[in-house]
Structure formats: C-alpha cells, structure tokens
Amino acid sequence: MSDVPQRPVLPRKQAEIAFALLLALVGGAVIAGAREMDTGWGGSGPEAGYFPLRIGIVLVVASLAVLVREALRPAGDGVLIAGIGGGRLALFVLPLVALVAVVPWLGFYIAAFAYLLVAVGLVGRVRWGRALAIALGTPLVLFVAFEYAFRAPLPKGPLGPLLGLP
C-alpha cells in the first residue's frame, strides 16, 4: 500500500455533521408521529406513543451530542473516505439506489435478482455461474419466506401478475 496521502473524498467532520442532522430529522419525525398518539402511562401500562416518543427524544439528544462534539473538533481531523475508497463506495451504493428506485416498477423479486447479479457478479467479481445461482436463489428463498411462511407479500410490480405471482 502506498504511503502517499490520498485526496479526501469525504472528510470525517462533514460526514459526522450530515449524519447527525439526518438523525435529528428522523428523531423529530418519530417524536411528531408519537405525539399523534397517547404518550403517557395508562391504566394497563404504556400507551401506544410512550416508547416511540422516548426513542425519538434519545435520537435527537444523540444527534445534538454528535453536533457539539464535531463543533469542538478541529476541521482537518480525519478522513472518512479517501481516494479510491470513494469509487468503491459508489460501486456499492449506486446499484443499491437503483434497486430501491426500480422496485415499484419491477417488483422486489425481479429487482433483487438484477441487483444481486450486478453486486455479486460485477462488483464482487464472483464467477458468473455462482453469481447467477445467488441472484436466482436469494429472491426465491425470500419469496417462499415472505409469501408463504410470513404471509407478508412483498411488492411484485406490474410484472408480478404476468409471471403468475400471487
């Protein structure tokens, strides 16, 4: 490995601040959702919003702690992703974003097949026979598990009925 310092793609301080702000938004949304229910203690125990409210508060407090820590940390203190790491991260994240984007149109199972074929075959550089087996087998196992064992169907998109999926 080279001792030449690599150009930072994502400084640690910026990543920590961005994540803390995202965490604060999630915590705020949890609090807002919990406030639509009773958040106290009823005669039979905690009401529906009791735990979500407290979890939301913990998320917001944790995000504030991270923001304060990062405000006190020097600007050049650490790199989260440098040089080639940014490209590797993109090779992982972009197919995942594509998976989420195409699920409404293709359904979960076909989208998962395509994602796994790309992620395992191209990005993971697994031999194509094995990658195809993984890409076919995983959605099949998930189909049986969710459709029959859990009775919790996943989105099939408009191709589902054409393929005879219930």
C-alpha positions in Angstrom: 0.0 0.0 0.0 1.3 3.5 -0.8 2.3 6.0 1.9 1.3 8.8 -0.4 -1.6 10.7 1.2 -4.8 10.4 -0.8 -7.1 13.3 -1.5 -10.1 13.2 0.9 -13.3 12.4 -0.9 -15.4 12.9 2.3 -13.9 14.5 5.4 -14.9 12.8 8.7 -16.3 16.0 10.2 -18.6 16.7 7.3 -19.9 13.1 7.4 -20.5 13.2 11.1 -22.4 16.5 10.9 -24.5 15.3 8.0 -25.4 12.1 9.8 -26.2 13.9 13.0 -28.6 16.2 11.1 -30.2 13.2 9.4 -30.5 11.5 12.8 -32.1 14.7 14.3 -34.7 14.7 11.4 -35.5 11.0 12.0 -35.8 11.6 15.7 -38.1 14.7 15.1 -40.3 12.6 12.8 -40.5 9.8 15.4 -41.5 12.4 18.0 -44.1 14.0 15.7 -45.6 10.6 15.0 -45.6 9.6 18.6 -47.4 12.9 19.6 -50.3 11.8 17.4 -50.9 9.0 19.9 -51.2 9.0 23.7 -47.7 9.1 25.1 -48.3 8.6 28.8 -48.9 5.7 31.1 -52.4 4.3 31.1 -54.2 2.0 33.4 -52.9 -1.1 31.7 -49.4 0.2 31.1 -47.7 2.4 28.5 -49.8 4.0 25.8 -49.1 3.5 22.1 -46.8 6.5 21.8 -44.9 6.1 25.0 -41.9 4.3 23.7 -41.7 6.0 20.3 -41.7 9.4 22.0 -38.8 8.4 24.2 -36.9 6.8 21.3 -37.3 10.0 19.3 -36.0 12.1 22.2 -33.0 9.8 22.5 -32.3 10.1 18.8 -32.5 13.9 18.9 -30.3 14.1 22.1 -27.7 11.8 20.5 -27.6 13.9 17.3 -27.1 17.0 19.4 -24.2 15.4 21.2 -22.6 14.5 17.9 -23.1 18.0 16.6 -21.5 19.5 19.8 -18.5 17.1 19.6 -18.0 17.9 15.9 -18.2 21.7 16.6 -15.4 21.3 19.1 -13.2 19.1 16.8 -10.6 20.7 14.6 -11.6 20.9 10.9 -8.7 18.7 9.5 -9.1 15.9 12.0 -9.6 12.7 9.9 -10.9 11.5 6.6 -13.8 9.1 6.3 -13.3 8.2 2.6 -10.2 9.0 0.7 -9.1 8.4 -2.9 -10.1 5.0 -4.3 -12.5 4.4 -1.3 -15.0 6.8 -2.8 -15.1 4.8 -6.1 -15.6 1.6 -4.1 -18.4 3.1 -2.1 -20.1 4.4 -5.3 -19.9 0.8 -6.7 -21.7 -0.4 -3.7 -24.2 2.4 -3.2 -25.3 3.1 -6.8 -26.7 -0.4 -7.5 -28.5 -0.2 -4.1 -30.1 3.1 -5.0 -31.1 1.6 -8.4 -32.7 -1.4 -6.6 -34.8 0.9 -4.4 -35.7 3.0 -7.4 -37.0 0.1 -9.6 -38.9 -1.9 -7.0 -42.2 0.0 -7.8 -41.9 -0.9 -11.5 -40.3 -4.3 -11.4 -41.3 -5.6 -8.0 -39.0 -6.7 -5.2 -38.1 -10.1 -6.5 -37.0 -9.1 -10.1 -35.2 -6.0 -8.8 -33.4 -8.1 -6.2 -32.3 -10.6 -8.9 -30.9 -7.7 -11.0 -29.2 -6.1 -8.0 -27.6 -9.3 -6.8 -26.4 -10.2 -10.3 -24.7 -6.8 -10.6 -23.5 -6.6 -7.0 -22.2 -10.1 -6.8 -21.2 -10.7 -10.4 -19.8 -7.3 -11.5 -18.8 -5.5 -8.2 -17.9 -8.6 -6.2 -16.2 -10.3 -9.2 -17.7 -13.7 -8.4 -17.8 -16.2 -11.2 -20.9 -15.8 -13.3 -22.3 -19.3 -12.6 -22.1 -18.7 -8.9 -23.4 -15.1 -9.2 -26.4 -16.4 -11.2 -27.1 -19.0 -8.6 -27.0 -16.4 -5.8 -29.1 -13.9 -7.9 -31.8 -16.6 -8.6 -31.7 -18.4 -5.3 -31.9 -15.5 -2.9 -35.1 -14.0 -4.3 -36.6 -17.5 -4.5 -35.9 -18.1 -0.8 -37.2 -14.6 0.1 -40.4 -15.3 -2.0 -41.1 -18.5 -0.1 -40.3 -17.0 3.2 -42.4 -13.8 2.8 -45.2 -15.1 0.7 -45.9 -18.4 2.4 -44.1 -18.6 5.8 -44.7 -15.0 7.0 -47.8 -14.3 4.8 -46.4 -10.8 4.2 -46.2 -10.3 0.5 -43.5 -8.0 -0.9 -44.2 -5.7 -3.9 -44.3 -7.5 -7.2 -44.9 -4.6 -9.5 -46.8 -4.9 -12.8 -44.7 -7.9 -13.9 -46.0 -10.0 -10.9 -49.3 -10.9 -12.5 -47.6 -11.6 -15.9 -45.3 -14.1 -14.2 -48.2 -15.7 -12.3 -47.1 -14.4 -8.9 -50.0 -14.1 -6.4 
